[in-house]
Every structure is written in structure tokens, then in C-alpha cells.
Amino acid sequence: MTSKAPVNQHPSTQEASPVRVRIAPSPTGDPHVGTAYIGLLNYIYARQRSGQFILRIEDTDRTRFVPTSEQMIFDSLRWVGLTWDEGPDVGGPYGPYRQSERTEIYREHAEMLLANGHAYRSFETAEELEAMRQQQIAAKVPPRYNGAHRHLTQAQIDAYLAEGRPYTVRLKVPENQSTTFTDELRGPITFDHNNVDDQVLLKSDGYPTYHLANVVDDHLMRITDVIRAEEWISSTPKHVLLYAAFGWELPRFWHMPLLRNTDKSKISKRKNPVSLVFYQQSGYLPQAMLNFLGLLGGGMAQPTEQEIVSKGLNTKEGDIFSLAEMLEKFDFRRISLGGPVFDLVKLKWLNGEYLRKLTPEEFFTALRSTILSDSYIRAIAPLVQSRMEILGQFGDMTGFFFADNILPPESVWLPKKRTFEESLAFIAEQLTALEAAAWEAEAIESSLKTLGEAKQWSVKENFMLLRAILTGSTSSPPLVESMIVFGKARTLDRLRRFLDVQKKQANQRK
């Protein structure tokens, strides 16, 4: 049932306010290309309007927190050419800019919602919530919190608190109503509250969920425009309700189309490298990556036929532009809602165009700063020193560290006592195990050995298979140490590409 009086976005009075936008990545692993994509759009929007671009770190998910990830975010975004006006590393007037340092702020705001009746305490145990979920699944209804504790009496609440029972704080979504908000790219969007859960705002450990922290931070940091991926559209009604519960003015919402694989599925590490670190370590130029991300937004005007003729351009050259040109010509009204395709073929072509524009000295510098850097060669050298008799053997022993495409034939990688199918299945298991492993020698070795024991693959079979795929040979420098030097992003990409090629060849055989 839809209310006759939906919650609507009020006309914004922020047109006269200084524009302030933000990105808020989570330090849970390698920086994602999607972060750079959304970051670039926010950066362009702010700079075109003489506004401020803020970087905030959303690190309240402590179960997935990776200590080294925050610095990787800073380094990768700067590598691609983005800078920010406020953030954890540069400061600013609305800090702190790490959510883990703002927990008391969120608790205070949760108490405000409890006091004004827009939130309530939920005391169910994890077991009780799981039983509720299983009952709903059995009844073939969408699993969601059933609101059992939103009507507890004060006496019941006091009794639970007296016994020290943990609780979460949930948003009290108005029943039998709807929420309407305006998406600047799509127009009005309405959600029936029957499809909006009483979302947890404060977890039992005292940490906020994304929804509470996001809204509180955006308001206190005076964010005027929330520019994020379209996957957050379904969460926006909860955010609109929170703004209303606090009595705050809404920002403008812009939900950008998701990056897609060539088959139009959502971009994922299973089909494309999504780590910015991978592209940096593999020798892509930052200006090419930034140009490519600018194309994905769909907001750049393509040259007219007259410009193509007068400037002697071919059609593809119209795709080449600098950040300064993006700031001049990018128009958010041109953005297409069709998911932009993250096309590696196009990115490689674009990178090649930029490489060929470098002077010989610039090209040499690019090589020496990436795949031929002192630090990379210094890390490789100890792995082969004891195996060499003359320096000329260095290239023979280390070629796989520098090669882009290693695809050994079955005679090299397929174990003698294993079938093609079971080996391919095991490689997929290796990939999954390595994705989850910390990139340290002990963790990698332990993860692979645990997998081998579970799947009944000997250590020799297990490691020899991986060695053959990564190096193209059954003889190489120490495997795990080589993987550490080669890097997690490039190692996983090499495995994924190998699997993709073998699966295609297997399908062709059928």
C-alpha cells in the first residue's frame, strides 16, 4: 500500500551554496577502478563549479579492513591524476575523515533518533535472526527483519538493558507509506516502504552501518551533491528517511551507471582486472587510464565532422583528451544511463597511443619507473643469483617477470595423473584461495597447502601446476617468493587469463 503523502525531496536551496562532493572508498583491498571512475566524475563536477572535492575513508567494516589499503587508495588515486581538497592525509575543517575516528559522533546521532522516535533498539540474537530468516525462506517470502522489537514496551527495553543484552539500533521506517526522491539523471524515483527494511544503523559492537555513517558524515561535511554508483539507488530511500528524521536538508543525488564487462554484466574481477594497482604495475600510463575513465562517463562531447576534417583527425583520435579538456568539455547532461563498457581492448589501444606520443627519454623514464624499476629488479635479483653462472642467463631465468602473456601448452602445465577438467577446476580453487590470502609468503603457502589437503592434491602437484601457469615452465626461481615480487594483482590476473583461455578452448572442443 502506498501512502497518499509520500516523503518527497524538498526543493533544494543549495544552488547558492558552495559545491562540495566526496568519494568514500573502503580500505578492504586493492583500490578499485570503479573508485577512480566515480572519483573522476566527482572531481570534474567540483572543479567545473569552483567547488571542493573531499576524500573520506569508510573503514567501519572491521572484519574486512586491510591495514595497507588506505595508503594504496591515496597512492593509486594520485597516480591516476586525482587530488582532493580535504581528506585523512591532507586535513580539512570537517574532520576527522576516517569513519573509525568518528564513532562517538555516530553514537550520539543514534541516540538522537532513539529520543525522537525514529529509531528503536533491537535485542534479537544472531541465532534468533537466522531462525527468522530460515522461516521466511521456507515460507517463500523475501528475507527481511520482521519488526518484532519495534513495539517493545519501555519495561521490556529496561529489562533487556538491565541484563546487559547486546542490541542494535534500527531505523523505524514509516509503515504503509512511500519515499520519493529525485535522481538528477533519472528524475523522481519512488519506493514503497513495504520494500524498505528497518535497516540497522548502529551495530551491537557500537560501530555504525554504512547508512547512518554515510548520512551523518555527508551532512556534517556539508556535502551538496552525492555522486555515486547506481547500485546505491535502492539504499537512497533509507538515506532520505534519515535526513527527514534528523530534520536535515537533502543533498542532490546523482547515480552513475555501473561499469560493465563486454557482455554487459557488472564489472568484476572474474572477467577484468579491477585493481588500479594492477594497471599501474603492468605499465599502463596514468594519463591513458584517466582518459579512458573520462570516456566511460559518457559526458565528453565527441568532435563534430567539421572538427574531424579541419583538424585532420580520425574518429578514434576524438577519444584522446587531457584532464584540462575534460574540465572544459565534460557535460553531465550527456551521461548515458546505459552501462559503460570497461573494454580492455580500447584501454590498450589508448595506452598505445599515449606511449607513441612520448619522447624516447620519456619512454625510457616510463619503463624505469614501472617494469624496469630499480626496486623491481632488485627484488628479482636475489631469487636467481645462486642459480646463475653468467649474467647473460638473467633474461632466460626471469623472463616471466616481464612478459605480459604467459600461456604454456598442456604438455607443460597439465599434471600427468590428472584430467584436463579436474585440473581446471583445481586452478579455479587456487585462484579463489589466493584472492583471499594475505600477500605474504607464509600465508600464501599455508593457503595453498590447506587447499591441496582438502582436494587431495599433493604439494608437488599443487605447486608445480601453479608454477607452470605463472612462469610458463616447471623450472623457475622459488615460486612463492616470485609471486610476492610479481605482486598479487598481476598474479591473480595471470591466473584468470589462463583460465579464460583454457575454458574457451574447452568449449571449442565440444
N, C-alpha and C positions, 0 to 999 in steps of 0.2 A: 504493500500500500504506500502510495506517495503522498506526502503532505501537500496541502494546498499552499503552504507558506514555506517554500524551501529556503535554506540558508544560501544567500547569494553573495557573490563578491561585490563589495561596495565600490562605487566609482572611486578610482584612485586619485588622491591629491598629491601623489608623489612626482608628478611631472615637473614641479618646480624644485624637487629635492635633488641633491647631487646623486648621480647614479652610482650604486655600489653593487657589485656582483661578486660571486665567490665560486670556487670549486672546493670540494671537501673529500679528498680521497682517503681511503682506509689503508693503514700500513700492514697489510696482510700478505704481502708477497711482492713480486716484481711489479713495478708501475705498469699499468695497462694502457694500450694505445687509445682506448676509449677515454681515459682521463685526459690525455693530451688533446684529443678531439674536442671534448667539451670545454677543456681549459682554453683552447684557442678561440672558440666561439665566445666565451665569456670575456676573454682579453680584448677581442675585436670590439665587442659591444661596449665595453667600458671605455676603451681608448677613443672610439668614434664620438663618444659623448662627454669626453673630458672627465670620466668617472674613475672610480677606484676598483682595482682587481685584488681580491683577497684570497689567500690560500689558508684553509683550515684543515687540521688533521682530525679525522673522526676515528679515534682509537679506543672506543669504549668496548669493542668486542675483544675482550682479553683472551678468549680461547683461540682466536686466530691471529693474534698480534705477533708480528715478526719484528724483533728489535732493530734489524738493519734496514727495514723497509722505508722508514721515514726519510733517511738520508738519500736513499735511492730515488725516492719521489722528487726531492729537491734537485738532485743531480740530473735526472732524466728530463724533467721539465725545462731546466735551464739549458740542457744540451739541445733540445728541440727549438729553443729560442724564446721561451716564455719567461717573463719576470713578473713579480707581484709587488703590490704596494704595502701589504700587511701580511704577516704570517708568523709562524713559530720562530723562524730563523732571522727575520728582519724586524720583528716587533710591530707595534702599532697601538693606537689609542683604545682598542676594544678587546684586548687580550684578556686572559691567555688564549692562544689559538690552537691549543691541543685540548680536545674534549676531556681527556683523562685528568686535566688540571682544573676542570670546571664542575666537578661532580657536586660540590656543595651548592652551586648555583641551580643545578637541576633538581636537587632535593628540595630546595626552598620553593621552586616553582611547582613541584609536585604537591607540596603542602598547600600552596595557594589553590590548586584545583580541588584538593580534598575539602578545603574550607568552603569553597564557593559551590560545592555540589556537582562539579563537572567531572569528577573522578571518584573512584572508590577503591578500597583495599580488597584484594582477592587472596584468600588464605589457602586455596587448594594446594595439595602436594603434587609433585611431579607424577606420582602414581595415579592419583585421582584424575588429573588432567589426561593422562594416557588412557585410562579406562573410559573417560568421556569420549575421547576421540575414537576409540575402537567401537563403542556403541553407535556412534554416528556413522561410521563406515559400514557397520553391519546393517544399519537402517537405510543405507544408500543415500545419505544426506551429506552435503559438504561439511567436512570437519571444521568446527569453529567453537570458540568459547561460548557456552550457553547462558552466560549471565547469572549463574546461580548465586554468586555472592554480591551482586549489585544491590540486593534488597536486604542485606543483613541489618538487624537492629543494632542500635548502639550498644546494648547489653552484650550481644554476641561478639561484636567487634572488640569490646573491652575485655571479654573473657579470652579471646584468642590472643590479644596483646599481652594479657597478664601471664599467660602460659609461655610467652616468648615464641609463638608460632611465626615463622617467616611469612612474608606476604609480598605480593607485587601490587603496584598501583596501576589501575586500568582506566582508560578513557570511558566515560559514560556517554555512549552515542545515543542521541535522542531517538526514541523508538517511533516507528511509523512516519518517518519524515524522509527528506532527501536533501542532498547538498549539491549546489550548483556553483561551479567556479569557471572563470574564463581562462582558456588557454590561448595565449597570444597568436599561436599558429593555427588553432583549430576552432576557436570560438567557444561558446558555452558548452560545458560538459556536466551532466547530471548523474549522480549516483544515488540509488535508493539505499536507505540505511539498513534495509534487510540484508544487504550485501556488504555492509561495513561492520567489521568485528569490533568488539570492545577491546581495542588494542592495548597491550601492556606498554606503559610509559616509563615505569621505574621497576627494574628487576629486583629480585629478592636480595641480591648482593649489593644493592644501593647504586648500581650503575644504571644510567638511563638507556632506553632503547633509542634507535635511530630517530624515531618520530618526535619524541619530546626534545632531545638534544638539538635536532635539526631546527625545529621551530623556535626554541628559546634562543639559540645562537643567532639565527637569521634576524630575529627581532632586535636582540641586544647589539648586534653588529651592524644594524641599520641597513640590511640588505634590501634593495629596492626591486631587484629582478632576480628571480630564481630560474636559472638557465641550466637544465639538466636533461638526462636521457628520458625518453618516453616511457621506459619501464617504471618510472615513478608516478605515472598518471594515476594508477589505482591507489596509491598512498596519499595523493593530494587531498581527497575529502577529509581524511583524518587530520591533515595539517590545517585545512581550512577551519575545521571544528575546533582545533586547539587555539588558533588565532582568535576565534569568536569567544571561546571560553575565557581567554585572558583579556578580552576587550581590546585587542590589538588590530591595527590596520594591516590588510593583506599586501604582500608584495605582488608584482606581476609574475605570472608563471609562463615559462616557455619550455615546452618539452620537445627536445630534438629527436629526430628519427634515429633509430638504432643502427649501428654499423652492421652490415650483413656480409656473409660469405657469398661467393659467386652463385651458390644455389639458393640464395635469398634467406637462408637460415641465419639466426643470430650469430654474430661473430663469436667464435670460441677457439680455445687453444687446441682443440682436437682437429681443426681444419686450417687454422692460420696461426702463425706466431703472434701472440698478442702482447708480448713483453717489449716495452720500449728498450730495455737493456739488450735484448736480442738484436734489435736493429742497429743499435749503437755499436755493439761488439762485432757485428757482421760486416761493418763497413759501409752502412748507408750514411749519406751526408745529412746533417740536421736540416739544412735548407731545403733538401728534397723532401724529407719527411714532413716538414711544416707546410710546404707547397701542396703535398698530397692530402694532408688533413684539411687544408683550405678548400680543396676541390670537393671533399666529401660533404661539406656543409651545404653545397648547392647554391650558396649565396653569391658566388662570384659571377659577374656578367661575362659571357663569352664575347670575344671580338666579333664585330659585325663583318659582313662580307667586304664592305668597303675598307675596313681597317686591315683585314687579311691581305687584300690586294695592294693597298697603299704601302703597307709595311713589309710586304713580301713574306708574310707568314704562311706556314702550312697550318692545317687545322689543329694539329697536336700542339704546336708552339703556343697556341692561345691558352693552353693549360699551364704554362710556366709563368709564375709571378712571384714577387717578393712579399714579405710581410708588410712593407710600406704600401704596396699596391693593394693588398687585402684591406688595409685600414682605409684606403681611399675608395675602393670599389665594392666591397662586400655589402650586400643588402639582405637583411634578414627577411624581407618580404619575398625574396626569391627562393627561400628554402623549400625544397620539395619534401612532402611527407613520406614519399616512397623511400624505403631504407637505402642509404648509400652503400654501394658495394666496396668492400675493402679488397681491392683487386691487386694482388701481389705482382701480376704481370705489368700493370700500369705503374706501380710504385718502382719496380726495377727499371722500366723504361725511363721514368722521370729521373731516377737517380743517375742513370747512364748519361742523360742529357746534362745534368749538373757536373758530373765527372769530366765530361769532354769540354766543359767551359773553363775548367781550372787551368792555370798555367802549369808548366812542368814542375815548378817549385812548389806550387800549391798542391799539386797531385802527390808529390813526394811527401809533403808535410801531412797530408791526409793519411797516407799509408803508415807513416811513422807514428801517427797518433792513435792508430787502431790496431790492425792485424800485424803490423811490424813494429809495434812499440817496444821500447826497451824493457818495460815491465813484463810484457807477454813473453818475449824471447828469453828474458832472464828466468822466468818461471819454468819454461820448457827445457832449458839447457841442462839442469841437473838430472832430468829424467833420462837423458840419453848419453851423458858424459861417460859413464862407466862401460857403455856398450860400443863406443866408437874407437876406431883405430886411426882414422884420419878425419879431418874436419869436413872433407867433402861428403862424408856419409850423413851429415846433419840433415840435408834435404830429404834423403831416402827414408830416414827414420822418423821424420817429423812432418811429412807432407800432409797428413790428415789434419794437423792443427790449422793449416792454412787453406785447405781445399774447401770449396763451398758445397760440393756434391759428392758424397761417397755412397756408391751403390754396388756392393760386391755381389758377384754371382752366387747362385745356390751352392756351387761347389766349395765356396769359401765359408759361407755362414750357416748352412743347414747341417745340424748335427747328424752323424751317421745313423744313429739308432732312433731318430725322431722323424715323424712325418712333417710335411710342409705345414699342414693345418694346425697340428698341436704346437709346432714351433712358433707360428704366427700368433697363436693365442697366448703363448707364454711371453712373447715380446710385448704384447699389449699389456700384460700383467706387470712386466718390468717397467714399462712406461708409467703406469699408474703408481707403482711403488716409488719410483724416482721423483715423480711430481710431488709426492707428499713428504719426501725425505729432506731433512736439513742438509745443505750442501757442504758437508764435512766428511772426511774420509771414513771415520768410524760409523757415522750414521748411514752413509751410502752402503758400505759393506754389510752392516747389520741388516739393513732393509732388504738387500738382495739375497742374503743368506736365509732370512726368515721366509721370503717368498719361495726360494728353492726348496726348503724343507716342506713347506705347505703343499707345493705342487709336485714334490718328488722329482726334482731335478738336482743332479749332483752339482757341487760347487764348480767343478771343471766345466761341465756343460753350460751352466748358468753364465759364468763369467766369460767363457770362450765365445758364446753366442753374442754377448753384448760387445765384446772386443771386436769381433768381426764386423758387426754393423757400424760401430762408431769409427773404426780405424781403417776398415777395408781389408784387414789382414788378421790372421790368427797369431801373428807375432808383432808385438809393439812394446813401447815403454810401459811401465806399470799402469794398469787400467784405471784404477780408482784415482790415482794421483793425476793421471792425464785428464780424467773427467773434471777434476777440481780446477785444473788450469784452463781447460776448454770452456768451462762455465756451464751453469745449469740451463740457462735459456737456450744456448746453442746445442747442448747435448740432447735436450728434450726435442728440439726441432729436428735434429738429425734422425732421431728415432721415429718421430711422427711421419716425416717424409718417407722413410724406409717402409713403414707400414702401409702408407698410402699407395706407394708404387707396387708393393707386393700384392695388395688386395686387388688393385686394378688388373694386374697380370693374372691373378687367380680367376677373376671374373671373365677375362678373355678366354681362358682355357675351357670354360664351361660351355 
